[in-house]
Amino acid sequence: MKSQTQVIQFVLFFLISISIFTLLSNYLFSFSQLSQDRLLSSFRELIASYASGFIIYTYTGCKYCNYSNITFGIPYQAFDNFHEINGSENVIYITSIPLQKQFSTSAHNLNFSISFEGVHSTGSTYSYLGLNKTSIVLISFNKSEG
């Protein structure tokens, strides 16, 4: 009889420890995912602000240029997500891939119509064994149209 209670006690302690471990690991995983989502959201906002700042700098820096090209680097990958930069008129769209979450902002509400079209994905830049940590973004726009 005494040996049966020890086996039952061992099984109960084992089940209780497994359930506590499962609950704790689920909590830590969900906290990690929530933190990752918040950081990626801030990262998308930062990239959009960075791109619109370069557009304003290029646009106001060369008042007599009809065509402008902007080249800048952004991190190749953040939290195993690549980022895609789209442009349509005065709006910049940043999309995290594979999460497919998007952030959009205007290019500081420019009064002039800028033909800002195109897609650039940081995933298209091949990284040689992690040596290339940044991806080059090229944005072109035409000030004469409009």
N, C-alpha and C positions, 0 to 999 in steps of 0.2 A: 504494500500500500504506500509506503514511504517513497519508494522509487517511482511510482506513478505520479505522485505530486511533484517530484523533482523534474520529471520530464514535462509535465504540464506547465510548471513554473518556467522552465527553460524556453518552451515554445512561446508562452505569453510574453516573456521578456524579449525574445527574438522578434516577435511580431510588433511589439510596441517600439522597439528600437528601429526597425525598418520603416514603420509609419512616421516616426519623428524625423528620420533621415530624409524620407521622401518629401514631407512637408517643408522641411528646411531647404532642401535643394530646389524645390519648385518656387519657393519665395525668393531665393537668391537669383534664380534664372529670370523670373518676371521682373525683379528689380534691375537686373542687367539689361534686359530688353527695353525697359522704360527709359533707362539712362541713355542707351544707345539711340533710341528714337529722338530724345530731346537734343542730344549732341548733333545728330545728323540734321535735324531741323535748323539748329543754329548754324551749322556748317553750310547748308543751302542758302540761308540768308546772307552769310558772309561772302559766299561766292557771287551772289547776285549784286551785293553792294560793291564788291571789288570790280566786277565787270562794268557796272554802271559808272563807277568812278573813273575807270579808264576811258570809257566812251566820252564822258564830259571833258576829261583832260585832253583827249585827242581832238574833240570837236572845237573846244575853245582855244586850244593851242595853235591851231592852223586855221585861221579864219578865211583864208583865200584858197584853201585846198578843196577840190570837188570830191575827191576820193580819199578815204582814210582806211588804213589797216592798223589794227591793234593786235599785238602779240604779247601774251603774258602766260605765266605758268601757274598751275594749281596742282594740289596733291593728286597723284595718280589714283589713289584708292583710300577711302576712309571707312573703317568698320566693314570691310569686305564689300563695299558698295562703290560702284563707279558713278560718275555724275555726268549728265547730259545737259548741255547748254543750248537752248533754242532761243531764237529771236524772231519777233514779228512786229514790225513797225517800231514803236517805242516801248515794247514790253519784252522783258527778259524772263525766260522760264528755266528753272533749274530742276532737274528730275533725278532722283536717286534710283539707280538700277542695281539690283533686281527688286527693291521695295516698291517702286513705281509711285513714290510720294513726290509731290511737286510743290514748288514755291515760285510765285511770279511777282514781279515788281516792274515799275516803269523806270525808264532810264532818266530819272530825275525830272520827269515832265518837261522834256525839251519842247520849245515852241515850234521848232522846225520839224518837218516830216523827214525822218531818216529811214532809208530802206535798209533795215537791219534784219536780214533773213539768213537762215542757215541753222545747221545742227552740228554740234561738236560733242563727241563722247570721249571721256577720259579713258574709257576702256579700249579705244582704238589705238592708243599708244602702247606699243609692246614694251614690257619691262624685262630687261635682260637680267635674270636672277635677282631681281629686286634692286638693281643698281640705278635704274631710272625711276626716281621717286616722284617726279613731277611730270605733268602732261602739259604740252604747249597748246594754248588756245589762240586761234586766229579769228578775229572778228573784222569783217570789212563792211563799210557802209558808204553810200553815195549821197552827198549833200546837195547835189544839183537837181535830183529828182524831187518833186514835191510841189 
